[in-house]
Amino acid sequence: MNPLKIFIPNTVFRIAITNDGNMIGVVLKKFDGTIEHAIMVAQEISIDMFNNYPDASNIQSFIGIVDREGKFKKTISPNFKIVTDINIELGNQSLIEIFRMIEEY
């Protein structure tokens, strides 16, 4: 079985990470392609993250945006106020490989 690809266009994802730095889960959801909607979706998936992973740290838990071409291009700050372009080329990486790269980033 192939791992799920992050090549799902227009997706916001949040990696649930504890205060100790342990990755405990992932939440993701599609958005309409605009930054405004990505931020709104990030807020929604953050609520889902805390409901499903109560040990998750808001500060430690990473929020990423996959663009319409399926490329991981931006991050959203934990307070949803800052959207930052990133410079990680992920290509055809699986979610598991992406998470390993993010932990090293």
C-alpha positions as CSV (number, residue, x, y, z in Angstrom):
1,M,0.0,0.0,0.0
2,N,1.4,3.4,-1.0
3,P,1.5,6.1,1.7
4,L,-1.0,9.0,1.3
5,K,0.5,11.7,-0.8
6,I,0.3,15.3,0.3
7,F,-0.3,16.2,-3.4
8,I,-3.9,17.0,-2.4
9,P,-4.2,20.5,-3.9
10,N,-5.5,23.3,-1.8
11,T,-5.1,21.5,1.6
12,V,-4.3,22.9,5.0
13,F,-2.7,20.4,7.4
14,R,-1.7,20.6,11.1
15,I,0.8,18.2,12.7
16,A,-0.2,17.6,16.3
17,I,3.0,17.7,18.4
18,T,3.2,17.5,22.2
19,N,5.2,19.9,24.4
20,D,7.9,17.2,24.5
21,G,8.2,17.3,20.7
22,N,6.5,14.0,19.9
23,M,4.3,13.9,16.8
24,I,0.9,12.4,17.8
25,G,-1.3,12.9,14.8
26,V,-2.3,14.9,11.8
27,V,-5.4,16.8,10.8
28,L,-6.0,18.1,7.3
29,K,-8.8,19.7,5.3
30,K,-9.3,21.2,1.8
31,F,-9.7,25.0,1.3
32,D,-10.7,27.2,-1.6
33,G,-7.2,28.4,-2.6
34,T,-7.3,31.8,-0.9
35,I,-5.1,32.7,2.1
36,E,-8.2,34.0,3.9
37,H,-9.9,30.6,3.6
38,A,-6.7,28.8,4.5
39,I,-6.5,30.7,7.8
40,M,-10.2,30.0,8.5
41,V,-9.6,26.2,7.8
42,A,-6.5,26.3,10.0
43,Q,-8.6,27.6,12.8
44,E,-11.2,24.8,12.2
45,I,-8.6,22.0,12.0
46,S,-6.9,23.4,15.2
47,I,-10.2,22.8,17.1
48,D,-10.3,19.3,15.6
49,M,-6.7,18.7,16.6
50,F,-7.4,19.7,20.3
51,N,-10.5,17.5,20.3
52,N,-8.7,14.5,18.9
53,Y,-5.3,15.1,20.4
54,P,-5.7,16.9,23.8
55,D,-2.0,16.6,24.6
56,A,-1.1,18.7,21.5
57,S,0.8,21.9,22.0
58,N,-0.5,24.9,20.1
59,I,3.0,26.4,19.7
60,Q,4.7,23.1,18.7
61,S,2.0,21.9,16.3
62,F,2.9,22.9,12.8
63,I,0.4,24.3,10.2
64,G,1.1,24.0,6.5
65,I,-0.6,25.0,3.3
66,V,-0.4,22.9,0.1
67,D,-1.2,25.1,-3.0
68,R,-3.4,24.4,-6.0
69,E,-0.5,22.6,-7.7
70,G,-0.1,20.2,-4.8
71,K,3.1,21.9,-3.5
72,F,3.8,22.6,0.1
73,K,4.4,26.4,0.0
74,K,3.3,28.2,3.1
75,T,3.0,27.9,6.9
76,I,0.5,29.6,9.2
77,S,1.6,30.8,12.7
78,P,-0.1,29.2,15.7
79,N,-2.0,32.5,16.3
80,F,-3.2,32.5,12.7
81,K,-1.8,36.0,12.1
82,I,1.3,35.3,10.0
83,V,1.5,33.4,6.7
84,T,5.0,32.6,5.6
85,D,6.4,31.4,2.3
86,I,8.7,28.4,2.8
87,N,11.5,27.1,0.8
88,I,11.2,23.3,1.2
89,E,10.8,21.5,-2.1
90,L,8.9,18.4,-1.3
91,G,8.1,17.0,-4.7
92,N,6.5,13.6,-4.5
93,Q,7.2,13.0,-0.8
94,S,4.7,11.0,1.2
95,L,3.1,12.5,4.3
96,I,5.5,10.4,6.5
97,E,8.5,11.7,4.6
98,I,7.2,15.2,4.9
99,F,6.8,14.9,8.6
100,R,10.3,13.6,9.0
101,M,11.6,16.6,7.0
102,I,9.6,19.0,9.1
103,E,11.0,17.5,12.3
104,E,14.5,18.2,11.0
105,Y,13.6,21.7,9.6
